[in-house]
């Protein structure tokens, strides 16, 4: 999962980013509306964490801009403006959820995952693909009833493949879902390493990851 946090309070943002990283969530930081526009111009996000009071205007203007162009990316407002009227205004303008500051990091993560699940077709408690059973809620997986030991990035990669099962995903798109802008020193070919690790775990079962040269990777069940 890759999200965008639009927040100018550096200490708060760093804490959120560090907490989410431990759960395998990649979080890019934009300290202003203009920076957020730049990030969104080059990257697709699963969700946006949006402050209202920003250096160059109100986060609500960015929210209206997104909804006005038909962008339905889930938006969770994070702001010190926590009155009922403030919440109503934000929700009426297209926000999906609202969390007042200060907040518990665990609640933030839970609300964020709930929004992403709601927006996608991942409402199922478990997804079964041949011998593989996958639980989106906690990114756990088992093969033939035996729990798989997955690293944080292996789990994030499997999540992306499962969510788009039946489709080929390019190496670049997979990379963008696992790494943020601050990981520029990690090359896109790192995806090949994690694909190889997953294939090794699936060996001997009817689950496989196919490669189409020049197109990407797809998870599926062997006939």
Buried (B, 14 or more C-beta within 10 A) or exposed (E): BBBBBBBBBEEBBEEBBEBBEEBBBBBBBBBBBBBBBEBBEEBEBBBBBBBBEBEEEBBBBBBEBBBEEEBEBBBBBBBEBEEEEBBEBBEEBBBBBBBBEEBEBEEBBEBBBBBBBEBEEBEEEEBEBBBBBBEBEEBBBBBEEEEBEBEBBBBBBBBBBBBBBEEBBBBEBBBBBBBBEEEEEEEEEBBBEBBEBBBEBBEEBBBBBEBEEEEBBBBBBEE
